Amino acid sequence: MAAARQTGDTDLDVVVVGAGFSGLYLLHRLRELGLRARSYERGGDVGGTWYWNRYPGARCDVESIDYAYAFSPELLRDWVWTERYASQPEILRYLEHVADRFDLRRDIVFRTAITAASYDDAANVWTLVTDAGELVTAPVCVMAVGSLSSVKRPDFPGLDTFAGPWYHTAEWPHQGVDFTGRRVGFVGTGSTAIQSVPQIARQAERLYVFQRTANYSMPAHNGPLRREELAAVIAGYPERRRAAEQSEPGIPVPWPATRAAFDVDEEERRRVFEAGWAIGGIGALTGRFTDIFSDEEANRTAQEFARSKIRAIVHDPAVAELLSPRHFIGMKRTCVDTGYYETFNRPNVELVDIRSAPIQEITPRGIRTAAAEYDVDAIVFAIGFDAMTGALLDIDIRGAGGRSLHEHWAGGPRTYLGLAIAGFPNLFTVTGPGSPGVLSNMALSIEQHVDWIADCVTWMREHGVERLEATPEAEADWVEHVNELADETLYTRSESWYIGSNIPGKPRVFMPYVGGCGRYRRRCDDVAATGYAGFTASRRNPVPG
Ligand code: NAP
């Protein structure tokens, strides 16, 4: 910090960290308000998660027409999505187009990570430190760092002795990887793996998939989006978006569930699940009855249906059994695939059970489990992220009185609305813990968060507020509310990154807000309408001296 130098960015109104979906829209909104904003981005270009996750098969599991900005009718009209679920290259092109169209890159500093951020109580400004040792100051700081951007590193013993190359899906080489003729070991069976495994299986000579926990995956039924179909959706887009905004998941729900699973007999339940499976997508089964997320027995009916589908797809009954998850469905993110289970019918693919025989080490030749050694030429790790808190805690954030975020969150994350943190004045987070972000259509949630933050900053300026800070009481109430809602579901009885259980030692706290986008939006709107209830606003530094 002592060696850091000022970059000259002392004239900013707002400093933004990140230039993904959130950071880009923040820059645009703030600029429209006449504010001077700049974003610092560790990647070499815009895109955030879509910049980094270039692994084969990467695509979004929210339909492309909904996983998009709605703030510009012209952008909406001009951009042509080509598939029901957009691929990573298409989404990245879209974000690049947004950056070009709104001339955003001139206010983004690329290849620059923020390592520390501290609040000066006397001056009411944030000072950020870059990895080049430069200082950036602004009265307001927005952390738009993403929820799934702090990569979980493989720490298997012996990895450094492996003779071949290894890759993490979230840091995939830009030039791609050719696995033709190679034996590949693939570790992990989450959403990323489920998209990538079918693609790599088609190329590799042999593919070993190392599975610790089987996952539920729904068919994507992806396909081309016809121009007429897209045009019809765009024509009715404002209504579609309004409906999505008031929905729970942030996407239009054409057939909201109205019945509990046991309101109907077994035959009808099966018919309903079949209809869901035929439509596909993340809520194919969990969205069919009202109590799948809250009632163990209702949940079991959806699980059993999913397992019956796996048995019907996978030829070898032993492999089908191994691929059949036993946990609650929907409580760990449901995956969406194209041909995942079918991949295990291929002669060149082998499923390796590392629940019963864990990986013990990586050797120069491959992967050794407690049962056998697998010779491979390359290893792919799709082992996930330190979700929701990781990217924030990777930065040494210090608020009022020098209190560190690490300290404040030692028992798990605490926020007010997922947007602000008590003791960290003038700091906002986008889709932070306590927000519905990761349980929703991220694009929609991001727009809502950014609009709320932009309105809040405008209000601060109009009212001469130099320092705005969530009160500890408001934060405590919000944390309690988030927990109460989560406790009504099966989420808190499940292992997942939502609850931090994928990272050893991470506090076990259910992080997202399960109340849904509509309810959350109304609450945020009420807070704004009542002059930012739950915040303390000061016109000048309240710290004596
Ligand atoms: P993930 O869901 O956390 O899955 C990680 C996988 O790696 C799990 O199967 C996990 O097994 C395994 N694993 C982790 N550490 C391991 C270890 N030390 N040894 C053996 N196995 C290990 O990560 P992800 O698949 O990257 O997905 C993360 C999230 O990103 C998703 O839930 C989703 O929200 C998002 N995502 C979305 C899309 C999409 O839009 N379609 C695509 C990809 C990702 P255990 O389960 O046993 O821990």
Residues whose N, C-alpha, C, O or C-beta is under 5 A from the ligand:
A	BS01	NAP	R59 C60 D61 L148 V187 G188 T189 G190 S191 T192 A193 R212 T213 R333 A382 I383 G384 F385 W497
